[in-house]
Amino acid sequence: MSMTIDRINPIDPIQPGKKPGQTGRVEPQRDDSISLSREAVEKSELYRVQELVAAAPDVRLDRIEELRQKINDPSYLNEAVIRATADKILDAFVL
């Protein structure tokens, strides 16, 4: 006994090729342009500034106040502290 199986969809397995000389590329148009509204430019700048602020280190107001008190204390500012501070400042400017 033999069994025959029919195709579900009669599709031609051989696809026709491209004709010689056809590249299939589309030439770009040269007259495309884009323009942004003033509002879009402002929002872009605002977003950039927000990203810069988010990336900036946090300011610790408690530490700033502590340093202010130390500087205002006459016993804190002595020759050793001044020299150490000067050395750190110079190190920051010298590569």
ZADO-1210 file (C-alpha; in nm, 4 decimals, padded with zeros to 6 digits):
<atoms>
<atom x="00.0000" y="00.0000" z="00.0000" code="MET" pos="1"/>
<atom x="00.1345" y="00.3482" z="-00.0806" code="SER" pos="2"/>
<atom x="00.0435" y="00.6782" z="00.0742" code="MET" pos="3"/>
<atom x="00.0380" y="01.0187" z="-00.0918" code="THR" pos="4"/>
<atom x="00.0879" y="01.3420" z="00.1015" code="ILE" pos="5"/>
<atom x="-00.0413" y="01.6598" z="-00.0575" code="ASP" pos="6"/>
<atom x="00.1071" y="02.0043" z="00.0096" code="ARG" pos="7"/>
<atom x="-00.0796" y="02.2342" z="00.2460" code="ILE" pos="8"/>
<atom x="00.0035" y="02.5485" z="00.0492" code="ASN" pos="9"/>
<atom x="00.1123" y="02.5162" z="-00.3088" code="PRO" pos="10"/>
<atom x="00.4295" y="02.7309" z="-00.2944" code="ILE" pos="11"/>
<atom x="00.6828" y="02.7336" z="-00.5705" code="ASP" pos="12"/>
<atom x="01.0153" y="02.6424" z="-00.4042" code="PRO" pos="13"/>
<atom x="01.2087" y="02.8212" z="-00.6763" code="ILE" pos="14"/>
<atom x="01.1938" y="03.1988" z="-00.6327" code="GLN" pos="15"/>
<atom x="01.2596" y="03.4134" z="-00.9369" code="PRO" pos="16"/>
<atom x="01.5880" y="03.6065" z="-00.9113" code="GLY" pos="17"/>
<atom x="01.6558" y="03.9716" z="-00.9820" code="LYS" pos="18"/>
<atom x="01.7087" y="04.0871" z="-01.3330" code="LYS" pos="19"/>
<atom x="02.0640" y="04.1709" z="-01.4320" code="PRO" pos="20"/>
<atom x="02.1419" y="04.5394" z="-01.3737" code="GLY" pos="21"/>
<atom x="01.8937" y="04.5793" z="-01.0878" code="GLN" pos="22"/>
<atom x="02.0721" y="04.6761" z="-00.7685" code="THR" pos="23"/>
<atom x="01.7724" y="04.7090" z="-00.5422" code="GLY" pos="24"/>
<atom x="01.9119" y="05.0264" z="-00.3813" code="ARG" pos="25"/>
<atom x="01.7097" y="05.3367" z="-00.3253" code="VAL" pos="26"/>
<atom x="01.8821" y="05.6654" z="-00.3901" code="GLU" pos="27"/>
<atom x="01.8568" y="05.9026" z="-00.0903" code="PRO" pos="28"/>
<atom x="01.6675" y="06.2236" z="-00.1351" code="GLN" pos="29"/>
<atom x="01.8752" y="06.5354" z="-00.0821" code="ARG" pos="30"/>
<atom x="01.5938" y="06.7657" z="00.0319" code="ASP" pos="31"/>
<atom x="01.5251" y="06.6090" z="00.3747" code="ASP" pos="32"/>
<atom x="01.5622" y="06.8422" z="00.6711" code="SER" pos="33"/>
<atom x="01.4708" y="06.8683" z="01.0352" code="ILE" pos="34"/>
<atom x="01.3975" y="07.1687" z="01.2510" code="SER" pos="35"/>
<atom x="01.3484" y="07.1898" z="01.6265" code="LEU" pos="36"/>
<atom x="01.1152" y="07.4266" z="01.7992" code="SER" pos="37"/>
<atom x="01.2484" y="07.6758" z="02.0525" code="ARG" pos="38"/>
<atom x="01.0641" y="07.4815" z="02.3228" code="GLU" pos="39"/>
<atom x="01.2350" y="07.1548" z="02.2205" code="ALA" pos="40"/>
<atom x="01.5779" y="07.3202" z="02.2320" code="VAL" pos="41"/>
<atom x="01.5057" y="07.4677" z="02.5767" code="GLU" pos="42"/>
<atom x="01.3874" y="07.1303" z="02.7082" code="LYS" pos="43"/>
<atom x="01.7004" y="06.9661" z="02.5714" code="SER" pos="44"/>
<atom x="01.9199" y="07.2212" z="02.7494" code="GLU" pos="45"/>
<atom x="01.7204" y="07.1768" z="03.0712" code="LEU" pos="46"/>
<atom x="01.7654" y="06.7991" z="03.0485" code="TYR" pos="47"/>
<atom x="02.1421" y="06.8419" z="02.9970" code="ARG" pos="48"/>
<atom x="02.1691" y="07.0694" z="03.3006" code="VAL" pos="49"/>
<atom x="01.9675" y="06.8254" z="03.5118" code="GLN" pos="50"/>
<atom x="02.2051" y="06.5459" z="03.4118" code="GLU" pos="51"/>
<atom x="02.5064" y="06.7597" z="03.5091" code="LEU" pos="52"/>
<atom x="02.3523" y="06.8428" z="03.8455" code="VAL" pos="53"/>
<atom x="02.2680" y="06.4781" z="03.9101" code="ALA" pos="54"/>
<atom x="02.6285" y="06.3796" z="03.8328" code="ALA" pos="55"/>
<atom x="02.7757" y="06.6496" z="04.0617" code="ALA" pos="56"/>
<atom x="02.8884" y="06.5432" z="04.4075" code="PRO" pos="57"/>
<atom x="02.6573" y="06.6203" z="04.6977" code="ASP" pos="58"/>
<atom x="02.7308" y="06.9308" z="04.9045" code="VAL" pos="59"/>
<atom x="02.7378" y="06.8505" z="05.2726" code="ARG" pos="60"/>
<atom x="02.6226" y="07.1601" z="05.4551" code="LEU" pos="61"/>
<atom x="02.7083" y="07.0077" z="05.7940" code="ASP" pos="62"/>
<atom x="03.0706" y="06.9590" z="05.6873" code="ARG" pos="63"/>
<atom x="03.0890" y="07.3154" z="05.5517" code="ILE" pos="64"/>
<atom x="02.9618" y="07.4537" z="05.8835" code="GLU" pos="65"/>
<atom x="03.2124" y="07.2430" z="06.0748" code="GLU" pos="66"/>
<atom x="03.4970" y="07.3812" z="05.8637" code="LEU" pos="67"/>
<atom x="03.3725" y="07.7385" z="05.9109" code="ARG" pos="68"/>
<atom x="03.3844" y="07.6923" z="06.2868" code="GLN" pos="69"/>
<atom x="03.7362" y="07.5500" z="06.2687" code="LYS" pos="70"/>
<atom x="03.8602" y="07.8408" z="06.0567" code="ILE" pos="71"/>
<atom x="03.7058" y="08.0958" z="06.2927" code="ASN" pos="72"/>
<atom x="03.8751" y="07.9271" z="06.5918" code="ASP" pos="73"/>
<atom x="04.2111" y="08.1076" z="06.6482" code="PRO" pos="74"/>
<atom x="04.3749" y="07.7925" z="06.7894" code="SER" pos="75"/>
<atom x="04.2986" y="07.5941" z="06.4712" code="TYR" pos="76"/>
<atom x="04.4974" y="07.8094" z="06.2320" code="LEU" pos="77"/>
<atom x="04.8604" y="07.7395" z="06.3101" code="ASN" pos="78"/>
<atom x="05.1714" y="07.7080" z="06.0978" code="GLU" pos="79"/>
<atom x="05.1314" y="07.3316" z="06.0426" code="ALA" pos="80"/>
<atom x="04.7700" y="07.3615" z="05.9224" code="VAL" pos="81"/>
<atom x="04.8563" y="07.6509" z="05.6896" code="ILE" pos="82"/>
<atom x="05.1516" y="07.4615" z="05.5363" code="ARG" pos="83"/>
<atom x="04.9460" y="07.1416" z="05.4927" code="ALA" pos="84"/>
<atom x="04.6663" y="07.3389" z="05.3262" code="THR" pos="85"/>
<atom x="04.9116" y="07.5184" z="05.0979" code="ALA" pos="86"/>
<atom x="05.0708" y="07.1859" z="04.9996" code="ASP" pos="87"/>
<atom x="04.7291" y="07.0389" z="04.9115" code="LYS" pos="88"/>
<atom x="04.6430" y="07.3436" z="04.7013" code="ILE" pos="89"/>
<atom x="04.9741" y="07.3220" z="04.5138" code="LEU" pos="90"/>
<atom x="04.9281" y="06.9487" z="04.4596" code="ASP" pos="91"/>
<atom x="04.5877" y="07.0158" z="04.3037" code="ALA" pos="92"/>
<atom x="04.7393" y="07.2534" z="04.0479" code="PHE" pos="93"/>
<atom x="05.0518" y="07.0504" z="03.9655" code="VAL" pos="94"/>
<atom x="04.9870" y="06.7573" z="03.7366" code="LEU" pos="95"/>
</atoms>
